[in-house]
Amino acid sequence: MIFLVPLCVLTSAPSSYLLPINSDIGPIVEGDAATIEGYARQALTTPYTLEWVEAYIPPSLAQGFVITYGELLSTILPVPRIQMGKAIQRTHLWEVPFAIIEPTYRWGSMVWIDQDDGRWALLSISVSE
């Protein structure tokens, strides 16, 4: 006895697609401009200047942020090639993983909060090698 399976059963595509995976940061996303991933990408590809601090850091945290992260950010920004991971919501905070592809491979994450005025504010960043 021969059983024939309809071809459409064998070739049917899943109802949702899978995102590419980076083993260090998880699913990779494009990071459209209107998303937190896109906003984080913009921050990472912009030179580290006073204007950068004013654009991404809440004024109440600026001095401590610069003391804590200034040296790191001045050495890695702007990032020429980057992969953005899918943001993870943690209560009212968003963690956005990323991988720096060039000049040296590194990975890390940024923690953002949505402010009352609708703008995102960067609270912390970590980078590993």
Order of alpha helices (4+ residues) and beta strands (2+ residues): alpha-beta-beta-alpha-alpha-alpha-beta-beta-beta-beta-beta
